Amino acid sequence: MLSYQARFENERRWLTFDLLSGRVGPQHALWDYLTREAGVSDEELRFFADHPCPPDVVGINYYLTSERLLDDRLALYPPSTHGGNGRHAYADVEAVRLRPEGLAGPRALLTEVWERYRLPIAVTEVHNGCTREEQLRWLLEVWDAGAHLKAQGVDIRAVTIWALLGTFDWDSLVTREDGHYEPGAFDLRSPEPRPTALASLARELVTSGRGSHPVLDMPGWWHRSKRLVYAHSLEEGGTRPSTPPAAARTLLITGATGTLGRALGSRCELRGLDYRLLTRAELDITDPHSIDAALALHGAWAVVNAAGYVRVDDAEREPARCVRENTEGAVRLAEACRSRGTALVTFSSDLVFDGAQGRPYHEGDRVAPLNVYGRSKAEAEQRVLAVNANALVIRSSAFFGPADPHNFVTVALRSMAAGQTFAAADDTLVSPTYLPDLADACLDLLIDGEKGIWHLANSGALTWAELARRAAELAGLHTTLVEGRSMESFGLAAVRPRNSVLASRRGTLLPPIDNALHRYIHEAGHRQAPPVEIVERLEA
């Protein structure tokens, strides 16, 4: 029923080039539309036909959502997709989210351009607002399409990375000023433009025509079955299962039972990174034989070490175990990765600092830990980088995330939602870190080939009590349930620094803490009105 509208849309996309090329005459598919409905006179159209000025190069922009599908079954789609032409109502949806067989793709589009105009072609925007590996996959796919057609005689002049220096607020087409930044071939969040993996891939493509990064072994999200978000597309067309290619190089993550390890695995799953999340039985970082066996078995291109001793106060009673798991284990893993040429990421902590300085801590500041846990991490940093200069060491602090029921923010909100007073330190400043943000930034830096120490924490500084109050406010709970106390009053075994706020001189990659808390509240489903009896008691 909507085939006439689809034909119209497919013709309309060429109209600019058709006018410039002098192709719009009485026999053109849109002649009647232009003269009868759009109010363009015959004289105006004939002027273009009589004075053609075809471009020297036809510039084509093609995005993953450029291909559309029209469907008059409105009930199958959300209201935001509904529209019409005055004759029929229909939903206008992204074909990539609906068609099990996938997109026609850049090769088909470029072929259409060539067959229609026989003019030199440039792909003037190759952009995918997404994670690093998906940027690489999309650039390679467009490049390969152009290279294939050029080999067949099509005059392809250029494939353009856009934007070279990234974009601000392009996710809203610059309709909002949110400060949302998407890196390009260079990341401007560092003091100087920092080359990303996209820059490395561009260099490879112009020199050898191939990309070598391991993440290119996996297909982009537009080829994976999880892209299909409409139930009837699964019922009508079926899906091809998204299994990793047999030759896909894998990423190993240690610490399968820990909060950080699970968060990293979750983000790898979402991002289409082939990974293995390993338990201690599968890879014990304190055992050289276990390390060698796991690396030999999986042939990993990288290891993210999320294992280790995390109980800060218990470490005062178990110093030997803490050092063995946090220091010795990390060093053994670093040595094994260096010998195999395997990339390594390992994690440190804000507790390597003593809190004595009056500003946030940067990567180059002197470490001076106050407790056993902090000393184990400080020693691990120094020794890991001494044996493996290419290792990436991430310092972070105060994790919270929607999938972890035991983190500070979740426990605070759960207590306050039940009407209970929640005590928190009001004399200790920290940098709260949203786990999905941390995991994504960590994976991006790994893919970029970064090394050395990086600070990753959501920008901002809060006391623990302020963090609880801010989360309560966003969740619609009464902030008066938060009781601010001194850190000393909790009687903890390990001494904490009064100020362990992290900042970075290498690049501020995580958004502000308020932004993270808003997303956490939404993801975790914490937003609620407090029980009526609590409201009455607080307002009495």
C-alpha positions in Angstrom: 0.0 0.0 0.0 2.9 2.4 0.7 5.0 1.5 -2.3 4.1 4.8 -3.9 5.5 6.7 -0.9 8.7 4.6 -0.9 9.2 5.4 -4.6 8.7 9.1 -3.9 11.2 9.1 -1.0 13.8 7.2 -3.1 13.5 9.7 -5.9 13.5 12.7 -3.6 16.9 11.8 -2.1 18.5 12.4 -5.6 16.7 15.7 -6.3 19.5 18.1 -5.5 22.0 16.3 -7.7 19.4 15.8 -10.4 18.7 19.5 -10.5 22.4 20.4 -10.6 23.0 17.9 -13.4 20.1 19.1 -15.6 18.2 15.9 -15.3 14.8 17.3 -14.1 12.5 17.6 -17.1 8.9 16.6 -17.9 9.8 12.9 -17.8 11.4 13.1 -14.3 9.6 11.1 -11.7 9.1 14.3 -9.5 8.1 16.7 -12.2 4.4 16.6 -11.4 5.1 16.8 -7.7 7.3 19.9 -8.1 5.0 21.8 -10.5 1.6 20.8 -9.0 2.3 20.4 -5.3 5.5 22.1 -4.4 4.7 25.3 -6.3 7.7 25.3 -8.6 7.1 26.8 -12.1 8.0 25.1 -15.4 10.2 28.0 -16.2 12.2 27.6 -13.0 12.7 23.9 -13.6 13.6 24.4 -17.2 16.3 26.9 -16.2 18.1 24.1 -14.3 17.7 21.8 -17.3 19.1 24.4 -19.6 22.0 25.5 -17.4 23.4 22.3 -15.8 26.2 22.7 -13.3 27.0 19.1 -12.2 29.4 18.9 -9.2 33.0 18.0 -9.8 32.6 15.4 -7.0 29.4 13.9 -5.7 29.6 13.9 -1.9 27.5 11.2 -0.2 26.7 11.0 3.5 25.4 7.6 4.6 24.5 6.6 8.2 23.4 3.4 9.7 19.9 4.9 10.1 19.7 6.3 6.6 17.8 3.3 5.2 14.2 3.6 6.3 11.1 1.3 6.2 7.5 2.6 6.0 4.8 0.5 7.7 1.1 1.3 8.0 0.7 -1.0 11.0 1.0 1.8 13.5 0.2 -0.3 16.5 3.5 -2.2 16.1 5.6 0.9 16.7 6.0 3.7 19.3 4.2 7.0 18.7 7.5 8.8 18.1 7.8 6.9 14.7 4.2 7.8 13.6 3.6 10.2 10.7 2.0 10.3 7.3 1.6 12.1 4.0 -2.0 13.3 4.3 -3.2 10.3 2.4 -2.0 7.4 4.6 -0.7 7.3 8.1 2.4 5.2 8.7 5.4 4.6 10.9 8.8 5.6 9.6 11.4 3.4 11.2 15.1 2.5 10.9 15.4 -0.5 8.6 18.4 -1.7 10.6 16.2 -2.2 13.6 13.6 -4.1 11.7 14.9 -6.1 8.7 16.4 -9.5 9.6 18.2 -9.6 6.3 20.0 -6.4 7.2 20.8 -3.2 5.2 21.6 -2.7 1.5 24.8 -1.1 2.8 27.3 1.5 1.5 28.4 -0.6 -1.5 24.9 -0.7 -2.9 24.4 3.0 -2.4 27.7 4.0 -4.0 26.8 1.8 -6.9 23.5 3.6 -7.4 25.3 7.0 -7.3 27.8 5.9 -9.9 25.2 4.3 -12.2 23.0 7.5 -12.0 25.6 10.2 -12.5 28.9 8.7 -13.6 30.7 11.4 -11.7 33.6 11.1 -9.2 32.3 10.2 -5.7 33.5 11.0 -2.2 32.0 9.6 1.0 32.0 12.9 2.8 30.9 11.7 6.3 31.8 8.4 7.9 30.5 8.8 11.4 28.9 6.4 13.9 28.0 7.8 17.3 29.0 4.8 19.3 31.8 3.1 21.2 35.3 2.9 19.9 35.3 -0.5 18.3 32.0 0.2 16.4 33.6 3.4 15.0 36.4 1.2 13.7 34.1 -1.4 12.2 31.9 1.2 10.4 35.0 3.0 8.9 36.4 -0.3 7.7 33.1 -1.4 6.1 32.7 1.9 4.2 36.4 1.9 3.2 36.1 -1.7 1.9 32.9 -0.8 -0.1 34.7 2.1 -1.7 37.9 0.1 -2.4 35.9 -2.8 -3.9 34.1 -0.4 -6.3 37.2 1.5 -7.2 38.8 -1.8 -8.2 35.9 -2.3 -10.5 36.4 1.1 -12.2 34.1 3.3 -10.1 35.7 6.7 -9.6 35.8 6.8 -5.8 38.0 9.8 -4.7 37.8 9.8 -0.9 36.4 8.3 2.3 36.3 11.0 5.0 36.4 10.4 8.7 33.9 12.8 10.2 34.5 14.4 12.6 38.3 14.3 12.8 38.3 16.0 16.1 35.0 14.6 17.4 31.7 16.3 17.8 29.7 18.0 20.6 26.0 17.2 21.1 25.7 15.5 17.7 23.6 12.8 19.4 20.8 15.5 19.5 21.8 17.0 16.1 23.0 20.0 18.1 19.4 20.8 19.3 20.5 20.7 22.9 23.6 22.0 24.7 24.4 19.0 26.9 28.2 19.0 26.4 28.0 15.4 25.1 31.3 14.7 23.3 32.0 11.9 20.8 35.7 11.5 19.9 36.8 11.1 16.4 40.2 10.2 15.1 41.4 12.5 17.9 40.0 13.0 21.4 40.0 16.7 22.5 39.3 15.9 26.2 43.1 15.6 26.7 45.4 18.6 27.0 46.5 18.0 23.4 44.5 16.1 20.8 45.0 12.5 21.6 45.0 10.0 18.7 42.4 7.2 19.1 42.3 3.8 17.5 40.4 5.5 14.6 43.5 7.4 13.7 45.6 4.2 13.8 43.1 2.5 11.5 43.1 5.4 9.1 46.8 5.2 8.9 46.6 1.4 8.2 44.0 1.8 5.5 45.9 4.4 3.5 49.2 2.5 3.7 48.0 -1.2 3.4 44.3 -1.1 2.8 43.7 -3.4 5.7 42.8 -3.0 9.4 44.6 -5.2 12.0 42.9 -4.3 15.3 41.5 -7.4 17.1 38.1 -5.8 17.6 37.6 -5.8 13.9 37.2 -9.6 14.1 33.7 -9.1 15.4 30.8 -7.7 13.3 29.3 -4.3 14.0 26.0 -4.0 15.9 24.2 -3.5 12.6 25.0 -7.1 11.7 24.1 -8.6 15.0 20.7 -10.0 15.8 20.3 -7.8 18.9 19.8 -4.8 16.7 16.3 -6.0 16.0 14.1 -4.2 18.5 10.7 -4.9 17.1 9.2 -8.3 18.1 7.3 -8.9 14.8 10.6 -8.6 12.8 11.8 -11.7 14.8 8.5 -13.5 14.2 8.3 -12.7 10.5 11.8 -13.0 9.3 13.8 -14.9 11.9 17.3 -14.1 12.8 20.8 -15.2 12.1 22.5 -16.0 15.4 25.2 -13.6 16.5 28.0 -16.0 17.3 31.6 -14.9 17.4 33.6 -15.8 14.2 35.8 -18.8 14.7 38.9 -16.7 14.2 37.8 -13.8 16.6 40.6 -12.8 19.0 39.3 -12.7 22.5 39.7 -10.4 25.6 40.2 -12.0 29.0 38.7 -10.5 32.1 39.7 -11.8 35.5 37.5 -11.5 38.6 34.3 -13.1 37.4 32.6 -13.0 40.8 33.5 -9.4 41.5 31.6 -6.2 40.9 34.1 -4.7 38.5 34.6 -7.9 36.5 30.9 -8.4 36.0 30.5 -4.7 34.9 33.3 -5.2 32.4 31.8 -8.4 31.1 28.4 -6.7 30.8 29.8 -3.8 28.7 31.8 -6.2 26.5 28.5 -8.1 25.8 26.7 -4.9 24.9 29.5 -3.7 22.7 30.0 -6.9 20.8 33.5 -7.6 22.1 34.5 -11.3 22.1 35.5 -11.9 25.8 35.9 -14.5 28.5 35.1 -13.6 32.1 37.2 -16.0 34.1 36.9 -17.2 37.7 39.9 -17.8 40.0 39.7 -21.5 39.2 40.1 -20.6 35.5 42.8 -18.0 36.0 44.5 -17.5 39.3 46.7 -14.4 39.0 48.8 -15.5 42.0 49.7 -18.8 40.3 52.2 -18.4 37.3 51.2 -21.9 35.9 47.5 -20.9 36.0 48.3 -17.6 34.2 50.4 -19.4 31.5 47.7 -22.1 31.0 44.9 -19.6 30.6 46.8 -17.3 28.2 47.8 -20.3 26.1 44.3 -21.7 26.0 42.5 -18.6 25.0 45.2 -16.8 22.9 43.9 -13.5 24.1 45.0 -10.2 22.6 44.4 -8.4 25.9 43.8 -9.1 29.6 41.8 -6.8 31.9 42.7 -7.7 35.5 39.6 -7.1 37.7 40.7 -9.6 40.3 42.2 -8.9 43.6 41.7 -8.3 47.3 39.0 -5.6 47.8 38.2 -5.6 51.6 40.0 -2.5 52.8 39.5 -3.0 56.5 40.1 -6.8 56.4 43.4 -6.1 54.8 44.7 -4.7 58.1 44.3 -8.2 59.5 45.3 -10.1 56.4 48.2 -8.0 55.0 50.0 -11.0 53.5 47.0 -12.1 51.5 46.2 -8.6 50.4 49.7 -8.1 49.1 49.7 -11.5 47.4 46.5 -10.9 45.5 46.9 -7.2 44.8 50.6 -6.8 44.2 52.2 -10.2 43.5 49.4 -11.4 41.3 49.3 -8.2 39.3 53.0 -8.3 38.7 53.0 -12.0 37.6 50.2 -11.2 35.2 52.1 -8.2 33.8 55.2 -10.3 33.3 53.3 -13.0 31.4 51.5 -10.5 29.2 54.8 -8.7 28.4 56.4 -12.0 27.3 53.4 -12.8 25.0 52.9 -9.3 23.6 49.4 -9.3 25.2 47.9 -5.9 26.2 47.1 -5.5 29.9 44.8 -3.3 32.0 44.9 -3.5 35.8 43.2 -1.4 38.4 44.5 0.7 41.3 42.8 3.0 43.8 42.5 6.5 45.2 43.7 5.0 48.5 47.3 5.2 47.2 47.2 8.9 48.4 47.2 10.3 51.9 44.8 13.1 51.4 47.1 15.8 52.6 47.2 18.1 49.6 44.4 20.6 49.1 43.5 19.8 45.6 42.4 16.8 43.5 45.1 14.2 42.8 46.6 13.8 39.3 48.4 10.9 37.8 51.9 12.3 38.6 51.3 13.1 42.2 53.3 11.4 44.9 51.7 8.3 46.4 51.7 8.0 50.2 49.1 5.3 51.3 47.7 5.3 54.8 46.6 1.6 55.0 47.6 -1.9 53.9 45.2 -1.9 50.9 46.6 1.4 49.6 50.2 0.2 50.0 49.4 -3.0 48.1 48.0 -1.0 45.2 50.8 1.6 45.2 53.5 -1.2 45.1 51.5 -3.0 42.4 51.5 0.2 40.2 55.2 0.7 40.5 56.2 -3.0 39.9 53.7 -3.6 37.1 55.0 -0.7 35.1 58.6 -1.6 35.9 58.2 -5.1 34.3 55.7 -4.1 31.6 55.9 -0.5 30.4 53.0 -1.0 28.0 50.5 -1.9 30.8 47.6 0.4 31.4 46.9 1.2 35.1 43.5 2.7 36.0 43.1 4.5 39.3 39.4 4.9 40.4 37.3 5.1 43.5 33.9 4.6 45.1 32.2 2.4 42.5 28.5 2.3 42.2 26.3 0.7 39.5 22.8 -0.6 38.8 23.7 -4.3 38.8 25.5 -4.3 42.2 23.2 -4.5 45.3 26.1 -3.9 47.8 27.6 -0.6 46.7 27.3 2.5 48.9 24.7 4.3 46.8 22.4 1.3 46.4 22.6 0.5 50.1 21.9 4.1 51.0 18.9 4.4 48.8 17.5 1.0 49.9 17.8 2.0 53.6 16.2 5.4 53.1 13.4 3.9 51.0 12.6 1.7 54.0 12.4 4.8 56.2 15.7 4.1 58.0 18.3 6.7 58.9 21.5 6.2 56.9 24.9 7.3 58.4 27.7 8.4 56.2 31.0 10.3 56.6 30.7 14.0 56.1 34.4 14.8 56.5 35.9 12.7 53.7 35.9 13.8 50.0 35.9 11.2 47.3 35.3 10.9 43.5 32.3 8.6 43.0 32.6 6.5 39.9 29.7 5.0 37.9 30.7 1.5 36.9 29.3 1.5 33.3 31.2 4.7 32.6 34.4 3.3 34.1 34.1 0.1 32.2 33.5 1.9 28.9 36.3 4.3 29.3 38.7 1.5 30.3 37.8 -0.5 27.2 38.2 2.6 25.0 41.6 3.3 26.4 42.6 -0.4 25.9 41.4 -0.3 22.3 43.3 2.9 21.7 46.5 1.3 23.0 47.0 3.7 25.9 49.5 2.8 28.7 50.7 4.1 32.0 48.6 5.5 34.8 45.2 7.0 34.1 42.7 8.5 36.6 39.1 7.5 35.7 36.3 8.9 37.9 33.2 10.9 37.3 34.2 14.6 37.6 33.2 16.2 40.9 34.0 15.9 44.6 31.5 14.8 47.3 31.7 13.6 50.9 30.0 10.3 51.4 27.1 12.0 53.1 26.7 14.5 50.2 26.7 11.5 47.8 23.9 9.8 49.8 21.9 13.1 49.9 22.3 13.8 46.2 21.2 10.3 45.3 18.3 10.5 47.7 17.2 13.8 46.2 17.3 12.4 42.6 15.4 9.3 43.8 12.6 11.4 45.4 13.6 10.4 48.9 14.0 12.7 51.9 17.6 13.8 52.4 17.0 14.3 56.1 17.3 10.6 56.5 21.1 11.0 55.9 23.1 11.4 59.1 26.5 13.0 58.6 29.2 11.8 60.9 33.0 11.8 61.1 34.8 9.0 59.4 36.5 8.2 62.7 33.2 7.6 64.4 32.7 4.4 62.3 35.6 2.8 64.0 37.0 1.3 60.8 40.2 -0.6 60.9 41.9 1.1 58.0 42.7 4.8 58.0 41.2 6.7 55.1 42.5 9.9 53.5 40.4 13.0 54.1 40.6 13.9 50.5 41.2 11.3 47.8 39.5 13.2 44.9 40.8 12.1 41.5 41.3 14.4 38.5 43.3 13.8 35.4 46.0 15.7 33.4 45.8 13.1 30.7 42.1 13.5 29.8 38.8 13.9 31.6 36.9 11.0 30.0 33.9 10.5 32.4 30.9 12.9 32.7 30.1 14.8 35.8 28.8 12.9 38.8 25.3 14.4 38.6 25.0 13.1 35.1 26.1 9.6 36.3 23.7 9.7 39.3 20.7 10.6 37.0 21.5 7.6 34.8 22.0 5.3 37.7 18.6 6.3 39.2 17.0 5.6 35.8 18.8 2.3 35.2 18.4 0.9 38.7 14.7 2.0 39.0 15.2 3.7 42.3 13.1 6.8 41.6 10.1 6.6 43.9 8.0 8.5 46.4 8.7 7.7 50.0 6.1 5.7 51.8 3.2 7.7 53.2 4.0 6.9 56.8 7.6 8.2 56.4 6.4 11.4 54.8 4.0 12.0 57.8 6.7 11.3 60.3 9.2 13.6 58.6 6.7 16.4 58.2 5.3 16.2 61.7 
